[in-house]
Amino acid sequence: MENNNMTALEKEKQENKMFLKYLIVACLFFILWAVLQIVDLQADDRESYMNETMEEVGKTWSSDQILGGPVIFYDKITYEGKPDKTKENNGLKEVVTKCRLEPEELSVKCDIDSKKLHRAIYDVSVYSTKAEFSGYFKIPQVLFDPSVKNIRIRMTVSDLKGIYEQVNLYLDSVKYQLNPDINLSSSKNSDEFDEYVEDALSTYLSSNDKKKKSRKLKTEVLESPVNLAKGKAEIPFKVDLAIKGSNSLGFYPVGNATTVEAKSSYNNPSFKGDFLPIDRTVDENGFSAVWKVLQINRANPYSVSFGVDLIQPVTQYQMTSRSIKYGVFVILLVFLAAIIVELFTKRKINALQYAVVGLSLVLFYLLLLSFSDFLSFGKAYLIASLMTTLALTAYFKGILKHKSAYLLGILTFIFLMCSYVMMQMQVYSLLTGSLILFVILCVIMYLTKNMSSNPNPEKKTETTNK
Protein backbone atom coordinates (compact mmCIF):
# COMPACT_ATOMS: atom_id res chain seq x y z
CA MET A 1 0.00 0.00 0.00
CA GLU A 2 2.88 2.29 0.83
CA ASN A 3 4.39 1.58 -2.59
CA ASN A 4 1.07 2.39 -4.20
CA ASN A 5 0.96 5.72 -2.35
CA MET A 6 4.50 6.52 -3.50
CA THR A 7 3.56 5.66 -7.03
CA ALA A 8 0.48 7.90 -6.86
CA LEU A 9 2.58 10.76 -5.48
CA GLU A 10 5.14 10.35 -8.24
CA LYS A 11 2.38 10.33 -10.85
CA GLU A 12 0.86 13.43 -9.34
CA LYS A 13 4.22 15.21 -9.37
CA GLN A 14 4.77 14.13 -12.95
CA GLU A 15 1.34 15.39 -13.94
CA ASN A 16 2.00 18.70 -12.19
CA LYS A 17 5.26 19.04 -14.08
CA MET A 18 3.50 18.29 -17.36
CA PHE A 19 0.76 20.79 -16.56
CA LEU A 20 3.35 23.46 -15.73
CA LYS A 21 5.26 22.73 -18.94
CA TYR A 22 2.18 22.93 -21.11
CA LEU A 23 1.13 26.12 -19.32
CA ILE A 24 4.51 27.57 -20.25
CA VAL A 25 4.00 26.34 -23.83
CA ALA A 26 0.59 28.08 -23.90
CA CYS A 27 2.20 31.34 -22.71
CA LEU A 28 4.92 30.83 -25.29
CA PHE A 29 2.23 30.53 -27.97
CA PHE A 30 0.91 34.03 -27.18
CA ILE A 31 4.45 35.43 -27.13
CA LEU A 32 5.03 33.98 -30.59
CA TRP A 33 1.78 35.57 -31.75
CA ALA A 34 3.16 38.95 -30.63
CA VAL A 35 6.43 38.28 -32.49
CA LEU A 36 4.42 37.48 -35.62
CA GLN A 37 2.84 40.94 -35.41
CA ILE A 38 6.34 42.44 -35.51
CA VAL A 39 7.05 40.50 -38.72
CA ASP A 40 3.72 41.76 -40.08
CA LEU A 41 4.80 45.34 -39.34
CA GLN A 42 8.00 44.66 -41.25
CA ALA A 43 5.90 43.56 -44.24
CA ASP A 44 3.95 46.82 -44.01
CA ASP A 45 7.20 48.78 -43.93
CA ARG A 46 8.46 46.99 -47.03
CA GLU A 47 5.22 47.76 -48.84
CA SER A 48 5.45 51.42 -47.81
CA TYR A 49 8.99 51.56 -49.21
CA MET A 50 7.75 49.97 -52.46
CA ASN A 51 4.99 52.59 -52.69
CA GLU A 52 7.48 55.39 -52.11
CA THR A 53 9.63 53.98 -54.91
CA MET A 54 6.62 53.87 -57.24
CA GLU A 55 5.77 57.48 -56.39
CA GLU A 56 9.35 58.56 -57.11
CA VAL A 57 9.16 56.93 -60.53
CA GLY A 58 5.78 58.61 -61.05
CA LYS A 59 7.30 62.01 -60.31
CA THR A 60 9.95 61.58 -62.99
CA TRP A 61 8.00 59.60 -65.61
CA SER A 62 4.39 60.61 -64.93
CA SER A 63 1.84 59.62 -62.33
CA ASP A 64 -1.61 58.02 -62.60
CA GLN A 65 -3.65 59.62 -65.35
CA ILE A 66 -7.38 60.35 -65.54
CA LEU A 67 -8.41 61.90 -68.85
CA GLY A 68 -11.45 64.04 -69.52
CA GLY A 69 -12.60 64.73 -73.08
CA PRO A 70 -13.39 68.17 -74.48
CA VAL A 71 -16.12 70.30 -72.88
CA ILE A 72 -17.20 73.77 -74.11
CA PHE A 73 -17.41 76.49 -71.47
CA TYR A 74 -18.88 79.96 -71.99
CA ASP A 75 -20.07 83.02 -70.07
CA LYS A 76 -23.62 84.29 -70.43
CA ILE A 77 -23.99 87.98 -69.60
CA THR A 78 -27.22 89.30 -68.12
CA TYR A 79 -28.11 92.55 -66.34
CA GLU A 80 -30.04 93.24 -63.15
CA GLY A 81 -31.55 96.40 -61.71
CA LYS A 82 -33.60 99.36 -62.92
CA PRO A 83 -32.29 101.40 -65.85
CA ASP A 84 -30.92 104.81 -64.82
CA LYS A 85 -29.11 106.76 -67.52
CA THR A 86 -27.57 109.07 -64.94
CA LYS A 87 -25.49 106.23 -63.48
CA GLU A 88 -22.59 104.23 -64.82
CA ASN A 89 -23.66 101.31 -67.04
CA ASN A 90 -27.17 102.78 -66.98
CA GLY A 91 -27.46 101.66 -63.37
CA LEU A 92 -27.50 97.99 -64.34
CA LYS A 93 -25.46 95.33 -62.63
CA GLU A 94 -23.72 92.86 -64.91
CA VAL A 95 -24.19 89.20 -63.93
CA VAL A 96 -21.91 86.56 -65.44
CA THR A 97 -23.31 83.02 -65.49
CA LYS A 98 -20.78 80.26 -66.07
CA CYS A 99 -22.19 77.63 -68.42
CA ARG A 100 -20.91 74.46 -70.06
CA LEU A 101 -21.80 72.26 -72.99
CA GLU A 102 -20.87 68.58 -72.88
CA PRO A 103 -20.40 66.45 -76.01
CA GLU A 104 -23.50 64.71 -77.24
CA GLU A 105 -21.34 61.69 -78.07
CA LEU A 106 -17.78 60.99 -76.99
CA SER A 107 -15.71 58.07 -78.21
CA VAL A 108 -12.22 57.26 -76.88
CA LYS A 109 -9.88 54.65 -78.33
CA CYS A 110 -6.47 53.88 -76.91
CA ASP A 111 -3.81 51.22 -77.39
CA ILE A 112 -1.80 51.15 -74.15
CA ASP A 113 1.88 50.30 -74.45
CA SER A 114 2.87 48.99 -71.01
CA LYS A 115 6.39 48.32 -69.77
CA LYS A 116 8.41 47.98 -66.56
CA LEU A 117 10.94 50.41 -65.13
CA HIS A 118 13.36 48.91 -62.62
CA ARG A 119 14.11 50.95 -59.50
CA ALA A 120 16.00 49.46 -56.51
CA ILE A 121 14.55 45.93 -56.20
CA TYR A 122 11.15 46.84 -57.65
CA ASP A 123 9.59 46.88 -61.09
CA VAL A 124 7.27 49.83 -61.62
CA SER A 125 4.54 49.61 -64.27
CA VAL A 126 4.49 52.56 -66.67
CA TYR A 127 2.75 53.08 -69.97
CA SER A 128 2.30 55.38 -72.93
CA THR A 129 -0.67 55.72 -75.25
CA LYS A 130 -2.25 57.87 -77.92
CA ALA A 131 -5.83 58.37 -76.83
CA GLU A 132 -8.07 59.27 -79.77
CA PHE A 133 -11.03 61.42 -78.67
CA SER A 134 -13.82 61.97 -81.19
CA GLY A 135 -17.51 62.85 -81.23
CA TYR A 136 -19.73 65.86 -81.71
CA PHE A 137 -21.41 68.71 -79.87
CA LYS A 138 -25.08 69.53 -80.33
CA ILE A 139 -24.98 73.33 -80.49
CA PRO A 140 -27.90 75.29 -78.96
CA GLN A 141 -28.82 78.58 -80.58
CA VAL A 142 -28.09 80.43 -77.35
CA LEU A 143 -24.37 80.06 -78.08
CA PHE A 144 -24.75 82.48 -81.00
CA ASP A 145 -26.45 85.10 -78.85
CA PRO A 146 -24.48 88.39 -78.43
CA SER A 147 -24.78 87.96 -74.65
CA VAL A 148 -22.52 84.90 -74.81
CA LYS A 149 -18.84 85.68 -74.31
CA ASN A 150 -15.55 83.91 -73.73
CA ILE A 151 -16.30 80.60 -75.46
CA ARG A 152 -13.49 78.13 -74.84
CA ILE A 153 -12.95 74.39 -74.98
CA ARG A 154 -11.24 72.44 -72.20
CA MET A 155 -9.79 68.99 -71.61
CA THR A 156 -8.42 67.57 -68.37
CA VAL A 157 -5.49 65.33 -67.49
CA SER A 158 -4.05 64.43 -64.11
CA ASP A 159 -0.39 65.11 -64.84
CA LEU A 160 0.74 67.45 -67.61
CA LYS A 161 4.21 65.99 -67.35
CA GLY A 162 2.96 62.92 -69.18
CA ILE A 163 2.05 64.74 -72.43
CA TYR A 164 4.79 64.09 -74.97
CA GLU A 165 3.25 65.62 -78.14
CA GLN A 166 1.53 68.91 -78.82
CA VAL A 167 -2.23 68.62 -78.27
CA ASN A 168 -4.20 69.76 -81.32
CA LEU A 169 -7.98 69.70 -81.34
CA TYR A 170 -10.00 69.82 -84.55
CA LEU A 171 -13.41 71.40 -84.07
CA ASP A 172 -15.48 71.35 -87.25
CA SER A 173 -12.17 70.88 -89.16
CA VAL A 174 -10.70 74.00 -87.56
CA LYS A 175 -7.42 73.34 -85.73
CA TYR A 176 -6.97 74.64 -82.18
CA GLN A 177 -3.87 74.17 -80.05
CA LEU A 178 -4.66 73.29 -76.45
CA ASN A 179 -2.35 74.68 -73.79
CA PRO A 180 -2.33 74.61 -69.99
CA ASP A 181 -4.36 77.25 -68.19
CA ILE A 182 -2.01 78.34 -65.44
CA ASN A 183 -4.81 80.01 -63.49
CA LEU A 184 -6.83 76.81 -63.31
CA SER A 185 -4.37 73.96 -63.20
CA SER A 186 -3.89 72.57 -59.71
CA SER A 187 -5.31 75.67 -58.06
CA LYS A 188 -8.26 76.60 -55.88
CA ASN A 189 -10.09 79.65 -57.04
CA SER A 190 -13.61 80.88 -57.63
CA ASP A 191 -13.76 79.63 -61.22
CA GLU A 192 -16.69 77.39 -62.05
CA PHE A 193 -14.31 74.67 -63.14
CA ASP A 194 -13.21 74.07 -59.56
CA GLU A 195 -16.77 73.38 -58.56
CA TYR A 196 -17.24 71.24 -61.65
CA VAL A 197 -14.40 68.86 -60.80
CA GLU A 198 -14.37 69.27 -57.02
CA ASP A 199 -15.68 65.77 -56.37
CA ALA A 200 -13.39 64.19 -58.92
CA LEU A 201 -10.13 64.43 -57.03
CA SER A 202 -10.68 61.37 -54.83
CA THR A 203 -13.38 59.20 -56.36
CA TYR A 204 -11.04 57.37 -58.73
CA LEU A 205 -8.92 56.00 -55.93
CA SER A 206 -10.24 52.82 -54.36
CA SER A 207 -11.22 53.42 -50.73
CA ASN A 208 -9.64 50.14 -49.60
CA ASP A 209 -6.34 50.61 -51.38
CA LYS A 210 -3.87 51.84 -48.75
CA LYS A 211 -1.20 52.59 -51.29
CA LYS A 212 -3.40 54.82 -53.41
CA LYS A 213 -5.11 56.58 -50.54
CA SER A 214 -1.75 58.15 -49.79
CA ARG A 215 -1.53 59.66 -53.28
CA LYS A 216 -3.29 62.87 -54.22
CA LEU A 217 -4.65 63.24 -57.71
CA LYS A 218 -4.56 66.53 -59.54
CA THR A 219 -6.78 67.83 -62.30
CA GLU A 220 -4.82 69.84 -64.85
CA VAL A 221 -6.57 71.82 -67.58
CA LEU A 222 -5.80 72.22 -71.28
CA GLU A 223 -7.84 74.90 -73.05
CA SER A 224 -8.20 77.14 -76.05
CA PRO A 225 -10.68 79.87 -77.08
CA VAL A 226 -12.86 78.78 -80.02
CA ASN A 227 -15.10 80.37 -82.63
CA LEU A 228 -18.29 78.54 -83.51
CA ALA A 229 -19.70 78.76 -87.01
CA LYS A 230 -23.30 79.98 -87.03
CA GLY A 231 -26.07 77.87 -88.41
CA LYS A 232 -24.65 74.48 -87.48
CA ALA A 233 -26.65 72.30 -85.12
CA GLU A 234 -23.88 69.72 -84.75
CA ILE A 235 -20.14 70.29 -84.72
CA PRO A 236 -17.74 67.29 -84.79
CA PHE A 237 -14.44 67.24 -82.96
CA LYS A 238 -11.32 65.11 -82.88
CA VAL A 239 -8.16 65.18 -80.79
CA ASP A 240 -5.21 62.84 -80.31
CA LEU A 241 -3.73 62.98 -76.83
CA ALA A 242 -0.26 61.39 -76.64
CA ILE A 243 0.30 60.78 -72.97
CA LYS A 244 2.27 58.60 -70.60
CA GLY A 245 1.65 57.61 -67.00
CA SER A 246 2.23 54.97 -64.37
CA ASN A 247 0.15 52.39 -62.54
CA SER A 248 -3.31 53.30 -63.85
CA LEU A 249 -5.25 55.00 -66.63
CA GLY A 250 -8.77 56.34 -66.13
CA PHE A 251 -11.44 58.42 -67.83
CA TYR A 252 -14.22 60.86 -66.94
CA PRO A 253 -17.49 60.21 -68.83
CA VAL A 254 -18.03 63.82 -69.92
CA GLY A 255 -20.19 62.94 -72.94
CA ASN A 256 -23.93 62.46 -72.81
CA ALA A 257 -23.00 59.08 -74.29
CA THR A 258 -19.39 58.07 -73.58
CA THR A 259 -17.73 54.99 -75.09
CA VAL A 260 -14.16 54.02 -74.23
CA GLU A 261 -12.25 51.21 -75.93
CA ALA A 262 -8.88 50.25 -74.46
CA LYS A 263 -6.48 47.43 -75.24
CA SER A 264 -2.98 46.51 -74.14
CA SER A 265 -0.47 43.66 -74.08
CA TYR A 266 -0.58 43.82 -70.27
CA ASN A 267 -2.21 40.55 -69.14
CA ASN A 268 -3.00 41.21 -65.48
CA PRO A 269 -5.32 44.25 -65.46
CA SER A 270 -7.58 45.29 -62.62
CA PHE A 271 -10.67 47.17 -63.78
CA LYS A 272 -11.88 49.74 -61.29
CA GLY A 273 -13.89 52.88 -60.72
CA ASP A 274 -17.61 53.57 -60.77
CA PHE A 275 -18.25 51.55 -63.92
CA LEU A 276 -16.95 48.17 -65.05
CA PRO A 277 -16.49 47.30 -68.75
CA ILE A 278 -19.57 46.05 -70.57
CA ASP A 279 -17.25 43.82 -72.58
CA ARG A 280 -13.78 42.56 -71.73
CA THR A 281 -11.23 39.98 -72.83
CA VAL A 282 -8.20 39.03 -70.76
CA ASP A 283 -5.69 36.32 -71.76
CA GLU A 284 -1.95 35.71 -71.82
CA ASN A 285 -1.61 38.09 -74.80
CA GLY A 286 -3.14 41.06 -72.99
CA PHE A 287 -6.57 42.59 -72.54
CA SER A 288 -9.23 44.59 -74.33
CA ALA A 289 -12.18 46.32 -72.69
CA VAL A 290 -15.13 48.52 -73.64
CA TRP A 291 -16.98 50.88 -71.31
CA LYS A 292 -20.19 52.72 -72.12
CA VAL A 293 -21.66 55.38 -69.81
CA LEU A 294 -24.78 57.45 -70.49
CA GLN A 295 -25.79 60.79 -69.04
CA ILE A 296 -28.58 59.07 -67.14
CA ASN A 297 -25.91 57.00 -65.29
CA ARG A 298 -24.28 60.01 -63.66
CA ALA A 299 -24.93 63.60 -62.60
CA ASN A 300 -21.72 65.64 -62.70
CA PRO A 301 -19.48 63.74 -65.13
CA TYR A 302 -16.43 64.65 -63.05
CA SER A 303 -17.88 63.05 -59.93
CA VAL A 304 -17.49 59.55 -61.41
CA SER A 305 -14.70 57.81 -63.28
CA PHE A 306 -13.53 54.42 -64.44
CA GLY A 307 -10.38 52.81 -65.76
CA VAL A 308 -7.80 50.11 -65.34
CA ASP A 309 -4.88 49.41 -63.04
CA LEU A 310 -1.74 48.16 -64.78
CA ILE A 311 -0.17 46.90 -61.59
CA GLN A 312 -0.42 43.64 -59.68
CA PRO A 313 -3.75 43.86 -57.79
CA VAL A 314 -2.30 42.12 -54.73
CA THR A 315 1.36 42.70 -53.93
CA GLN A 316 3.74 40.11 -52.49
CA TYR A 317 3.73 42.06 -49.23
CA GLN A 318 -0.05 41.89 -48.96
CA MET A 319 0.17 38.14 -49.60
CA THR A 320 2.88 37.79 -46.93
CA SER A 321 0.83 39.82 -44.47
CA ARG A 322 -2.15 37.60 -45.15
CA SER A 323 -0.09 34.43 -44.66
CA ILE A 324 1.13 35.78 -41.30
CA LYS A 325 -2.50 35.87 -40.16
CA TYR A 326 -2.50 32.10 -40.62
CA GLY A 327 0.80 31.82 -38.71
CA VAL A 328 -0.95 31.33 -35.37
CA PHE A 329 -2.92 28.51 -36.97
CA VAL A 330 0.31 26.79 -38.16
CA ILE A 331 2.14 27.21 -34.84
CA LEU A 332 -0.83 25.84 -32.91
CA LEU A 333 -1.07 22.75 -35.12
CA VAL A 334 2.67 22.03 -34.93
CA PHE A 335 2.59 22.38 -31.14
CA LEU A 336 -0.41 20.04 -30.87
CA ALA A 337 1.27 17.50 -33.12
CA ALA A 338 4.45 17.67 -31.01
CA ILE A 339 2.46 17.23 -27.77
CA ILE A 340 0.64 14.17 -29.12
CA VAL A 341 3.89 12.60 -30.36
CA GLU A 342 5.45 13.34 -26.98
CA LEU A 343 2.60 11.65 -25.11
CA PHE A 344 2.54 8.53 -27.27
CA THR A 345 6.30 7.98 -27.62
CA LYS A 346 7.05 8.93 -23.98
CA ARG A 347 9.94 11.03 -25.31
CA LYS A 348 10.05 14.48 -23.75
CA ILE A 349 10.28 17.86 -25.44
CA ASN A 350 11.01 20.58 -22.92
CA ALA A 351 9.63 24.10 -22.95
CA LEU A 352 12.83 25.62 -24.32
CA GLN A 353 12.72 23.24 -27.27
CA TYR A 354 9.09 24.24 -27.93
CA ALA A 355 10.32 27.84 -27.96
CA VAL A 356 12.96 26.96 -30.57
CA VAL A 357 10.33 25.23 -32.71
CA GLY A 358 8.01 28.24 -32.45
CA LEU A 359 10.77 30.70 -33.31
CA SER A 360 11.68 28.55 -36.33
CA LEU A 361 8.10 28.88 -37.57
CA VAL A 362 8.19 32.66 -37.01
CA LEU A 363 11.48 32.79 -38.93
CA PHE A 364 9.67 31.03 -41.79
CA TYR A 365 7.57 34.18 -42.32
CA LEU A 366 10.64 36.40 -42.21
CA LEU A 367 12.27 34.17 -44.84
CA LEU A 368 9.08 34.37 -46.89
CA LEU A 369 9.15 38.18 -46.70
CA SER A 370 12.82 38.28 -47.73
CA PHE A 371 12.51 35.86 -50.65
CA SER A 372 9.36 37.55 -51.97
CA ASP A 373 11.43 40.67 -52.67
CA PHE A 374 13.17 38.77 -55.47
CA LEU A 375 10.92 35.83 -56.36
CA SER A 376 7.24 35.28 -57.05
CA PHE A 377 5.22 34.68 -53.90
CA GLY A 378 4.56 31.02 -54.74
CA LYS A 379 8.25 30.22 -55.23
CA ALA A 380 9.22 32.18 -52.12
CA TYR A 381 6.63 30.28 -50.06
CA LEU A 382 7.81 26.88 -51.33
CA ILE A 383 11.50 27.60 -50.69
CA ALA A 384 10.86 28.98 -47.18
CA SER A 385 8.60 25.99 -46.41
CA LEU A 386 11.21 23.44 -47.49
CA MET A 387 13.99 25.19 -45.55
CA THR A 388 11.88 25.39 -42.38
CA THR A 389 10.61 21.80 -42.68
CA LEU A 390 14.09 20.32 -43.20
CA ALA A 391 15.53 22.30 -40.28
CA LEU A 392 12.69 21.28 -37.93
CA THR A 393 12.83 17.62 -39.02
CA ALA A 394 16.53 17.50 -38.17
CA TYR A 395 15.82 19.21 -34.86
CA PHE A 396 12.99 16.82 -33.96
CA LYS A 397 15.27 13.90 -34.87
CA GLY A 398 17.92 15.20 -32.49
CA ILE A 399 15.38 15.70 -29.69
CA LEU A 400 13.28 12.55 -29.98
CA LYS A 401 15.81 10.15 -31.53
CA HIS A 402 12.79 8.38 -32.94
CA LYS A 403 11.22 7.90 -36.37
CA SER A 404 8.25 10.02 -35.24
CA ALA A 405 10.50 13.04 -35.95
CA TYR A 406 9.92 12.43 -39.67
CA LEU A 407 6.17 12.39 -39.04
CA LEU A 408 6.42 15.77 -37.31
CA GLY A 409 8.44 17.14 -40.24
CA ILE A 410 5.86 15.92 -42.76
CA LEU A 411 3.02 17.35 -40.68
CA THR A 412 4.78 20.72 -40.48
CA PHE A 413 5.06 20.84 -44.27
CA ILE A 414 1.41 19.80 -44.65
CA PHE A 415 0.27 22.52 -42.22
CA LEU A 416 2.24 25.15 -44.14
CA MET A 417 0.74 23.98 -47.43
CA CYS A 418 -2.76 24.03 -45.94
CA SER A 419 -2.14 27.61 -44.90
CA TYR A 420 -1.09 28.47 -48.46
CA VAL A 421 -4.17 26.82 -49.97
CA MET A 422 -6.53 28.62 -47.58
CA MET A 423 -4.81 31.91 -48.33
CA GLN A 424 -5.43 31.41 -52.05
CA MET A 425 -9.08 30.43 -51.61
CA GLN A 426 -10.23 33.81 -50.18
CA VAL A 427 -14.00 33.17 -50.24
CA TYR A 428 -13.89 29.68 -48.70
CA SER A 429 -10.83 30.13 -46.49
CA LEU A 430 -12.79 30.47 -43.24
CA LEU A 431 -14.95 27.42 -44.03
CA THR A 432 -11.92 25.35 -45.05
CA GLY A 433 -9.94 26.37 -41.96
CA SER A 434 -12.87 25.56 -39.67
CA LEU A 435 -13.30 22.10 -41.24
CA ILE A 436 -9.57 21.36 -40.98
CA LEU A 437 -9.55 22.35 -37.31
CA PHE A 438 -12.64 20.20 -36.69
CA VAL A 439 -11.01 17.16 -38.31
CA ILE A 440 -7.83 17.70 -36.30
CA LEU A 441 -9.87 18.03 -33.12
CA CYS A 442 -11.62 14.74 -33.88
CA VAL A 443 -8.25 13.03 -34.44
CA ILE A 444 -6.94 14.41 -31.13
CA MET A 445 -10.08 13.24 -29.34
CA TYR A 446 -9.68 9.76 -30.80
CA LEU A 447 -5.99 9.51 -29.92
CA THR A 448 -6.48 10.75 -26.35
CA LYS A 449 -9.74 8.98 -25.47
CA ASN A 450 -7.97 6.18 -23.56
CA MET A 451 -5.55 8.44 -21.71
CA SER A 452 -6.23 8.59 -17.96
CA SER A 453 -4.29 9.33 -14.82
CA ASN A 454 -5.83 6.14 -13.33
CA PRO A 455 -5.88 3.60 -16.21
CA ASN A 456 -6.94 0.64 -13.97
CA PRO A 457 -9.35 2.05 -11.39
CA GLU A 458 -10.84 -1.32 -10.43
CA LYS A 459 -7.47 -2.88 -9.69
CA LYS A 460 -6.44 0.10 -7.60
CA THR A 461 -9.68 -0.13 -5.56
CA GLU A 462 -9.11 -3.82 -4.85
CA THR A 463 -5.56 -3.20 -3.62
CA THR A 464 -6.72 -0.44 -1.33
CA ASN A 465 -9.43 -2.61 0.22
CA LYS A 466 -6.92 -5.31 1.03
Summary of the structure (lengths in Angstrom):
residues: 466
radius of gyration: 34.6
end to end distance: 8.8
largest distance: 133.6
contacts: 1410
relative contact order: 0.13
helix: 47%
strand: 28%
